[in-house]
């Protein structure tokens, strides 16, 4: 695997894991909701593009559980942090071997 692409993926994973969401603002501020949703969707799409480029199609199916409708960032972050990102990391390690 191309180490530069692997590094870019790891950076995206770290950014998503560390993505901070102000729950109070997310519940009441439509402008904040739109901003957070857009930033998170952009990061997820970028990650998907890298995985597609690296032919990791099995992992791409896991992203089907995410919905980018307004107000879904909380659940998306939970799915990403607690399952998808871990699977991506495992797959990266597998491809090193």
C-alpha positions in Angstrom: 0.0 0.0 0.0 1.1 3.5 -0.8 2.4 4.9 2.6 1.4 8.5 1.6 -2.2 7.4 1.1 -2.2 5.4 4.3 -0.9 8.4 6.1 -3.8 10.6 4.7 -6.3 8.0 5.8 -4.9 7.9 9.3 -5.1 11.7 9.4 -8.7 11.6 8.4 -9.4 8.9 11.0 -7.8 11.0 13.7 -9.8 14.1 12.6 -13.1 12.2 12.8 -12.2 10.7 16.1 -11.3 14.1 17.6 -14.2 15.9 15.9 -15.8 18.0 18.6 -19.5 18.6 18.6 -21.2 21.1 21.0 -24.4 19.1 21.8 -26.2 22.2 23.2 -25.6 24.2 20.0 -26.3 21.2 17.8 -29.8 20.8 19.4 -30.9 24.4 18.9 -28.8 26.2 16.3 -29.7 25.4 12.7 -26.7 27.2 11.3 -24.4 25.1 13.6 -26.2 21.9 12.6 -25.6 22.7 8.9 -22.0 23.5 9.5 -21.2 20.4 11.5 -23.2 18.1 9.1 -21.2 19.5 6.2 -17.8 19.2 7.8 -18.5 15.6 8.9 -19.9 14.6 5.5 -16.9 16.0 3.8 -14.5 14.1 6.0 -16.5 10.9 5.5 -16.7 11.3 1.7 -12.9 11.9 1.6 -12.3 8.7 3.5 -14.6 6.8 1.2 -12.8 8.1 -1.8 -9.5 6.9 -0.5 -10.9 3.5 0.4 -12.5 3.2 -3.0 -9.2 4.2 -4.7 -7.4 1.5 -2.7 -10.1 -1.1 -3.6 -11.3 -1.7 -0.1 -14.8 -2.2 -1.3 -15.9 -4.4 1.6 -15.4 -1.4 4.0 -17.3 0.9 1.7 -20.5 -1.1 2.4 -20.3 -0.1 6.1 -20.8 3.6 5.1 -24.3 2.7 3.9 -25.5 2.9 7.5 -24.7 6.6 7.6 -27.3 9.2 6.7 -26.4 12.7 5.9 -29.8 14.1 6.4 -29.8 17.2 8.6 -29.2 16.5 12.3 -27.7 13.1 11.9 -24.1 13.9 12.9 -24.4 12.6 16.4 -25.4 9.1 15.4 -23.0 9.2 12.4 -20.1 10.0 14.8 -21.1 7.2 17.1 -21.2 4.6 14.2 -17.9 6.0 12.8 -16.0 6.0 16.1 -17.3 2.8 17.5 -17.2 0.6 14.4 -16.2 1.9 11.0 -13.0 3.6 11.9 -11.8 0.6 13.8 -12.5 -1.6 10.8 -10.6 0.7 8.5 -7.6 0.7 10.9 -7.7 -3.1 11.0 -7.9 -3.3 7.2 -4.9 -1.0 6.9 -2.9 -3.2 9.2 -4.0 -6.3 7.2 -2.8 -4.7 3.9 0.7 -4.1 5.4 1.3 -7.8 5.9 
